[in-house]
Amino acid sequence: MTTHRRHFLQLAAGAAALSAFARRARAQAYPSRPVRLVVGFAAGSTSDILGRLMAAWLSQRLGQQFVVENRPGAGANIATEFVVKSTADGYTLLMVAPTAAINATLYPHLNYVFLRDMAPVAGVVRVPNVLEVNPSVPVKTTAELIAYAKANAGKLSFASAGIGTASHLAGQMFNAMAGVDLQHVPYKGDGPAMIDLMGGQVQVGFATMTASIGHIRAGKLRPLAVTTLKRSESLPELPTVADTVPGYEASSWFGIAAPKATAPEIVASLNGAVNAGLADATIKARLADMSGMILAGSPGDFTKLVADETEKWGKVIRAADIKAE
């Protein structure tokens, strides 16, 4: 080996070591200024409420302000693309909702691929949906609903919060797996959908537990089952849809992600802080009030969840030929 080549290799090794040291130093100093947590939905949405809860915790835990920034529109695509294109330094994060998995198939010409361009940090919570009916529908179980729907083919409709939303896809998957034909009626959000469901303009719903539980407790809706594989502590007497339709599972889940090239040390720091929050009694109580099932886990666990959900909902969207509005 020539002296010149040896000198070059020594310089290259030194530069690599210096670069790694600089990355570790930046990660150890993180965060040294305020952090944006971008939410793809309007204030008051489930994503927004969870984002503000976690931002308050992270501010307390990490000693810098985590500020929620709402960028609603296009099923959270606007917010996600903004974060994808942001500097990967840990100072711009995304509150992730089920749309991250749904939109991969629903919108065929996105300017990003979530699993390629984002680094999942941590799952936060899973919220069950509820299979529920207007009290005028003469059924009290999932099996009775299926039988009634088959006997009255095409006469029952289900409400959703909009095309491509979690409640829409939960209903479409129920149609396919239960062999029924509930007609889809999309609304602009859970609020209008619940009003018409309680009024009897539509007969069936698959809304989140968060949106449903008050109306259920007031007797304005009759719950039949929860859509998660496990029962909900909020309504423990309810069975799961999977008890009647094996393999059925649908829920709304949320987490936090960063741009793909974010330093692993920063991702690990954020993951540890989020998981610490999910173990905190106050945070756990707030999530329980929303009927949430805590996710926590590693960045890899959250990545797998998003990947599995992307595959599952992609099949439902393609089979039902669902198109974005």
DRENPAMAR-758332 format. One record per residue (C-alpha): chain; residue number from 1; residue in one letter; x, y, z. Coordinates in Angstrom, 2 decimals, padded with zeros to 5 digits, m for minus. Layout:
// residues N
- cadena  num  residuo  east  north  up
- A  NUM  a  X  Y  Z .
...
END
This chain:
// residues 325
- cadena  num  residuo  east  north  up
- A  1  m  000.00  000.00  000.00 .
- A  2  t  001.45  003.38  m000.99 .
- A  3  t  001.96  006.15  001.54 .
- A  4  h  m000.55  008.32  m000.35 .
- A  5  r  m003.25  005.61  m000.29 .
- A  6  r  m002.60  004.86  003.40 .
- A  7  h  m002.92  008.57  004.22 .
- A  8  f  m006.17  008.78  002.25 .
- A  9  l  m007.69  005.82  004.09 .
- A  10  q  m006.66  007.27  007.44 .
- A  11  l  m008.33  010.56  006.54 .
- A  12  a  m011.51  008.77  005.37 .
- A  13  a  m011.70  006.72  008.56 .
- A  14  g  m011.15  009.83  010.63 .
- A  15  a  m013.90  011.69  008.77 .
- A  16  a  m016.33  008.80  009.27 .
- A  17  a  m015.53  008.66  012.98 .
- A  18  l  m015.92  012.43  013.28 .
- A  19  s  m019.27  012.27  011.45 .
- A  20  a  m020.52  009.51  013.75 .
- A  21  f  m019.34  011.47  016.79 .
- A  22  a  m021.16  014.57  015.53 .
- A  23  r  m024.36  012.59  015.03 .
- A  24  r  m024.16  011.20  018.56 .
- A  25  a  m023.47  014.66  019.96 .
- A  26  r  m026.50  016.10  018.16 .
- A  27  a  m028.67  013.26  019.40 .
- A  28  q  m027.46  013.72  022.97 .
- A  29  a  m028.28  017.43  022.77 .
- A  30  y  m031.72  016.77  021.26 .
- A  31  p  m033.98  018.62  021.54 .
- A  32  s  m032.26  021.99  021.86 .
- A  33  r  m035.16  024.01  020.42 .
- A  34  p  m038.96  023.65  019.98 .
- A  35  v  m040.28  020.66  018.01 .
- A  36  r  m043.29  020.66  015.69 .
- A  37  l  m045.75  017.78  015.87 .
- A  38  v  m047.80  018.03  012.68 .
- A  39  v  m051.39  016.76  012.73 .
- A  40  g  m053.19  016.07  009.45 .
- A  41  f  m056.65  016.82  010.80 .
- A  42  a  m058.48  019.80  012.27 .
- A  43  a  m058.45  020.83  015.91 .
- A  44  g  m060.77  018.66  018.00 .
- A  45  s  m060.21  015.50  015.94 .
- A  46  t  m058.97  012.33  017.63 .
- A  47  s  m055.54  012.85  016.03 .
- A  48  d  m055.43  016.41  017.34 .
- A  49  i  m056.49  015.45  020.88 .
- A  50  l  m053.87  012.69  021.01 .
- A  51  g  m051.25  014.96  019.47 .
- A  52  r  m051.78  017.62  022.14 .
- A  53  l  m051.71  015.01  024.90 .
- A  54  m  m048.40  013.57  023.70 .
- A  55  a  m046.92  017.02  022.92 .
- A  56  a  m047.57  018.13  026.50 .
- A  57  w  m045.91  014.98  027.84 .
- A  58  l  m042.88  015.22  025.53 .
- A  59  s  m042.42  018.89  026.44 .
- A  60  q  m042.31  017.93  030.10 .
- A  61  r  m040.14  014.87  029.56 .
- A  62  l  m037.56  016.30  027.15 .
- A  63  g  m037.41  019.90  028.37 .
- A  64  q  m038.34  021.66  025.12 .
- A  65  q  m041.70  022.73  023.76 .
- A  66  f  m043.43  020.26  021.44 .
- A  67  v  m045.97  022.35  019.53 .
- A  68  v  m048.92  020.88  017.62 .
- A  69  e  m049.34  022.29  014.11 .
- A  70  n  m052.59  021.40  012.30 .
- A  71  r  m052.31  020.94  008.53 .
- A  72  p  m055.65  019.31  007.59 .
- A  73  g  m056.68  018.23  004.11 .
- A  74  a  m056.64  015.36  001.61 .
- A  75  g  m056.95  012.66  004.27 .
- A  76  a  m053.75  013.82  006.01 .
- A  77  n  m051.74  013.67  002.77 .
- A  78  i  m050.90  017.39  003.01 .
- A  79  a  m049.45  017.00  006.49 .
- A  80  t  m047.59  013.78  005.66 .
- A  81  e  m045.97  015.22  002.53 .
- A  82  f  m044.94  018.32  004.49 .
- A  83  v  m043.15  016.17  007.08 .
- A  84  v  m041.62  013.90  004.42 .
- A  85  k  m040.03  016.97  002.81 .
- A  86  s  m038.89  018.50  006.11 .
- A  87  t  m035.30  018.34  007.34 .
- A  88  a  m034.68  015.00  009.01 .
- A  89  d  m033.36  016.46  012.25 .
- A  90  g  m036.09  015.43  014.70 .
- A  91  y  m037.66  018.88  014.86 .
- A  92  t  m040.62  018.10  012.59 .
- A  93  l  m042.67  015.03  013.49 .
- A  94  l  m045.98  013.58  012.30 .
- A  95  m  m048.95  012.35  014.33 .
- A  96  v  m049.77  009.19  012.39 .
- A  97  a  m053.37  008.02  011.87 .
- A  98  p  m054.82  005.01  009.97 .
- A  99  t  m054.82  007.11  006.81 .
- A  100  a  m051.07  006.44  006.59 .
- A  101  a  m051.92  002.83  005.69 .
- A  102  i  m055.18  003.50  003.84 .
- A  103  n  m053.92  006.26  001.54 .
- A  104  a  m051.13  004.09  000.14 .
- A  105  t  m053.79  002.36  m002.00 .
- A  106  l  m056.63  004.90  m001.97 .
- A  107  y  m054.48  007.59  m003.62 .
- A  108  p  m052.49  005.95  m006.45 .
- A  109  h  m050.39  009.03  m007.30 .
- A  110  l  m049.01  010.27  m003.99 .
- A  111  n  m045.71  012.14  m003.96 .
- A  112  y  m044.42  009.93  m001.17 .
- A  113  v  m044.50  006.33  000.04 .
- A  114  f  m045.04  006.30  003.78 .
- A  115  l  m043.01  003.21  004.63 .
- A  116  r  m040.18  004.32  002.35 .
- A  117  d  m040.06  007.99  003.29 .
- A  118  m  m040.98  008.00  006.99 .
- A  119  a  m039.35  006.55  010.10 .
- A  120  p  m042.03  005.27  012.49 .
- A  121  v  m041.08  006.23  016.05 .
- A  122  a  m043.69  004.66  018.32 .
- A  123  g  m047.27  003.51  018.42 .
- A  124  v  m049.43  005.38  020.91 .
- A  125  v  m052.92  003.91  021.09 .
- A  126  r  m055.50  001.74  019.34 .
- A  127  v  m059.15  002.80  019.54 .
- A  128  p  m061.86  000.19  018.82 .
- A  129  n  m064.67  000.83  016.41 .
- A  130  v  m068.16  m000.28  017.42 .
- A  131  l  m070.62  m002.21  015.29 .
- A  132  e  m073.83  m000.42  016.28 .
- A  133  v  m077.38  m000.01  015.04 .
- A  134  n  m080.27  002.37  015.38 .
- A  135  p  m082.55  000.96  018.12 .
- A  136  s  m085.32  000.48  015.53 .
- A  137  v  m083.34  m002.33  013.88 .
- A  138  p  m084.67  m005.59  015.40 .
- A  139  v  m081.29  m007.19  016.19 .
- A  140  k  m079.16  m007.50  019.33 .
- A  141  t  m076.17  m009.51  018.13 .
- A  142  t  m073.81  m009.61  015.17 .
- A  143  a  m075.27  m012.93  014.06 .
- A  144  e  m078.80  m011.48  014.13 .
- A  145  l  m077.65  m008.47  012.07 .
- A  146  i  m076.11  m010.74  009.44 .
- A  147  a  m079.27  m012.83  009.22 .
- A  148  y  m081.48  m009.73  009.07 .
- A  149  a  m079.30  m008.12  006.39 .
- A  150  k  m079.42  m011.26  004.24 .
- A  151  a  m083.20  m011.46  004.61 .
- A  152  n  m083.49  m007.78  003.63 .
- A  153  a  m080.80  m007.58  000.98 .
- A  154  g  m079.99  m004.05  m000.13 .
- A  155  k  m082.35  m002.42  002.39 .
- A  156  l  m079.88  m001.62  005.15 .
- A  157  s  m077.26  001.14  004.95 .
- A  158  f  m074.23  002.00  007.05 .
- A  159  a  m072.85  005.44  007.83 .
- A  160  s  m069.19  006.41  007.70 .
- A  161  a  m067.12  009.51  008.38 .
- A  162  g  m066.30  009.68  004.66 .
- A  163  i  m064.91  007.71  001.74 .
- A  164  g  m061.71  005.92  002.68 .
- A  165  t  m062.06  006.53  006.42 .
- A  166  a  m061.59  003.79  009.00 .
- A  167  s  m065.35  003.50  009.56 .
- A  168  h  m065.95  003.15  005.81 .
- A  169  l  m063.39  000.40  005.38 .
- A  170  a  m064.59  m001.39  008.52 .
- A  171  g  m068.06  m001.56  006.96 .
- A  172  q  m066.77  m002.72  003.58 .
- A  173  m  m064.70  m005.45  005.19 .
- A  174  f  m067.75  m006.54  007.20 .
- A  175  n  m069.76  m006.78  003.96 .
- A  176  a  m067.10  m008.97  002.37 .
- A  177  m  m066.42  m011.24  005.34 .
- A  178  a  m070.03  m011.61  006.51 .
- A  179  g  m071.48  m011.99  003.01 .
- A  180  v  m073.94  m009.09  003.35 .
- A  181  d  m074.68  m005.97  001.33 .
- A  182  l  m074.97  m002.97  003.62 .
- A  183  q  m075.17  000.15  001.44 .
- A  184  h  m072.50  002.75  002.19 .
- A  185  v  m073.55  006.34  002.98 .
- A  186  p  m070.54  008.65  003.47 .
- A  187  y  m070.66  011.79  005.62 .
- A  188  k  m068.21  014.59  006.30 .
- A  189  g  m067.03  013.36  009.67 .
- A  190  d  m068.29  011.27  012.57 .
- A  191  g  m070.60  014.02  013.86 .
- A  192  p  m073.01  014.16  010.90 .
- A  193  a  m072.87  010.38  010.51 .
- A  194  m  m073.88  009.83  014.12 .
- A  195  i  m076.76  012.32  013.85 .
- A  196  d  m078.31  010.45  010.92 .
- A  197  l  m077.62  007.05  012.51 .
- A  198  m  m079.47  008.12  015.65 .
- A  199  g  m082.22  009.64  013.51 .
- A  200  g  m082.74  006.41  011.58 .
- A  201  q  m081.80  007.76  008.13 .
- A  202  v  m079.13  005.04  008.15 .
- A  203  q  m079.36  001.88  010.21 .
- A  204  v  m075.81  000.65  010.94 .
- A  205  g  m072.54  002.26  011.99 .
- A  206  f  m068.88  001.36  012.55 .
- A  207  a  m067.74  004.55  014.29 .
- A  208  t  m064.92  004.73  016.82 .
- A  209  m  m065.64  004.01  020.46 .
- A  210  t  m064.67  007.62  021.19 .
- A  211  a  m067.45  008.94  018.93 .
- A  212  s  m069.99  006.29  019.95 .
- A  213  i  m069.83  005.68  023.66 .
- A  214  g  m071.78  008.73  024.82 .
- A  215  h  m074.68  007.91  022.50 .
- A  216  i  m074.57  004.25  023.52 .
- A  217  r  m074.75  005.11  027.21 .
- A  218  a  m077.63  007.49  026.49 .
- A  219  g  m079.55  004.66  024.80 .
- A  220  k  m079.59  006.37  021.42 .
- A  221  l  m077.60  003.59  019.74 .
- A  222  r  m077.51  m000.17  020.33 .
- A  223  p  m074.00  m001.65  020.29 .
- A  224  l  m073.59  m005.18  018.98 .
- A  225  a  m069.83  m005.74  019.16 .
- A  226  v  m066.41  m004.12  019.14 .
- A  227  t  m064.23  m004.46  016.07 .
- A  228  t  m060.93  m005.20  017.82 .
- A  229  l  m059.79  m008.76  018.50 .
- A  230  k  m060.01  m008.11  022.25 .
- A  231  r  m062.95  m006.72  024.20 .
- A  232  s  m062.87  m003.10  025.27 .
- A  233  e  m062.62  m002.14  028.93 .
- A  234  s  m065.05  000.71  028.20 .
- A  235  l  m067.86  m001.73  027.30 .
- A  236  p  m066.57  m005.07  028.59 .
- A  237  e  m069.91  m006.80  028.16 .
- A  238  l  m069.71  m006.43  024.37 .
- A  239  p  m068.32  m009.37  022.40 .
- A  240  t  m066.05  m008.87  019.40 .
- A  241  v  m067.19  m009.05  015.79 .
- A  242  a  m064.55  m011.78  015.37 .
- A  243  d  m066.51  m013.98  017.78 .
- A  244  t  m069.09  m014.28  014.97 .
- A  245  v  m066.99  m013.42  011.89 .
- A  246  p  m063.62  m015.15  012.48 .
- A  247  g  m060.59  m013.03  011.56 .
- A  248  y  m062.45  m009.74  011.45 .
- A  249  e  m060.47  m006.84  012.96 .
- A  250  a  m060.71  m003.11  012.36 .
- A  251  s  m059.62  m000.23  014.54 .
- A  252  s  m058.22  003.27  014.55 .
- A  253  w  m054.61  003.45  015.71 .
- A  254  f  m052.24  006.36  016.19 .
- A  255  g  m048.53  006.94  016.61 .
- A  256  i  m045.64  009.26  015.87 .
- A  257  a  m043.18  009.24  012.95 .
- A  258  a  m040.24  011.30  011.69 .
- A  259  p  m038.68  011.84  008.25 .
- A  260  k  m036.81  008.73  007.08 .
- A  261  a  m033.22  009.98  007.47 .
- A  262  t  m033.68  011.07  011.09 .
- A  263  a  m030.74  009.86  013.22 .
- A  264  p  m031.48  006.51  014.89 .
- A  265  e  m030.34  008.01  018.21 .
- A  266  i  m033.05  010.69  017.97 .
- A  267  v  m035.69  008.12  017.00 .
- A  268  a  m034.63  006.00  019.98 .
- A  269  s  m034.79  009.01  022.32 .
- A  270  l  m038.29  009.89  021.14 .
- A  271  n  m039.41  006.27  021.36 .
- A  272  g  m038.23  006.05  024.96 .
- A  273  a  m039.98  009.30  025.87 .
- A  274  v  m043.27  008.23  024.24 .
- A  275  n  m043.19  004.83  025.96 .
- A  276  a  m042.50  006.51  029.30 .
- A  277  g  m045.59  008.64  028.74 .
- A  278  l  m047.70  005.61  027.97 .
- A  279  a  m046.62  004.13  031.30 .
- A  280  d  m047.57  007.32  033.18 .
- A  281  a  m050.75  007.00  035.26 .
- A  282  t  m052.19  010.34  034.10 .
- A  283  i  m051.63  009.60  030.40 .
- A  284  k  m053.03  006.08  030.81 .
- A  285  a  m056.15  007.48  032.45 .
- A  286  r  m056.65  010.03  029.66 .
- A  287  l  m056.31  007.33  027.01 .
- A  288  a  m058.70  005.07  028.91 .
- A  289  d  m061.25  007.91  028.85 .
- A  290  m  m061.00  007.74  025.05 .
- A  291  s  m061.45  003.94  025.18 .
- A  292  g  m057.88  003.59  023.98 .
- A  293  m  m055.76  000.43  024.12 .
- A  294  i  m052.12  001.41  024.64 .
- A  295  l  m049.69  000.30  021.91 .
- A  296  a  m046.16  001.42  022.98 .
- A  297  g  m043.32  m000.84  021.73 .
- A  298  s  m040.26  m000.28  019.54 .
- A  299  p  m039.97  001.65  016.26 .
- A  300  g  m039.90  m001.75  014.57 .
- A  301  d  m043.18  m002.74  016.21 .
- A  302  f  m044.87  000.39  014.88 .
- A  303  t  m043.34  m000.11  011.43 .
- A  304  k  m044.79  m003.63  011.32 .
- A  305  l  m048.23  m002.35  012.37 .
- A  306  v  m048.26  000.22  009.56 .
- A  307  a  m047.04  m002.36  007.03 .
- A  308  d  m049.63  m004.95  008.07 .
- A  309  e  m052.44  m002.37  007.98 .
- A  310  t  m051.29  m001.11  004.57 .
- A  311  e  m051.54  m004.62  003.16 .
- A  312  k  m054.90  m005.35  004.82 .
- A  313  w  m056.68  m002.17  003.75 .
- A  314  g  m055.14  m002.30  000.31 .
- A  315  k  m056.92  m005.60  m000.29 .
- A  316  v  m060.24  m004.16  000.93 .
- A  317  i  m059.92  m001.02  m001.21 .
- A  318  r  m059.05  m002.96  m004.35 .
- A  319  a  m061.77  m005.59  m003.82 .
- A  320  a  m064.48  m002.96  m003.27 .
- A  321  d  m063.01  m000.68  m005.99 .
- A  322  i  m063.06  002.30  m003.62 .
- A  323  k  m061.96  005.60  m005.16 .
- A  324  a  m060.89  008.76  m003.34 .
- A  325  e  m063.26  011.70  m003.53 .
END
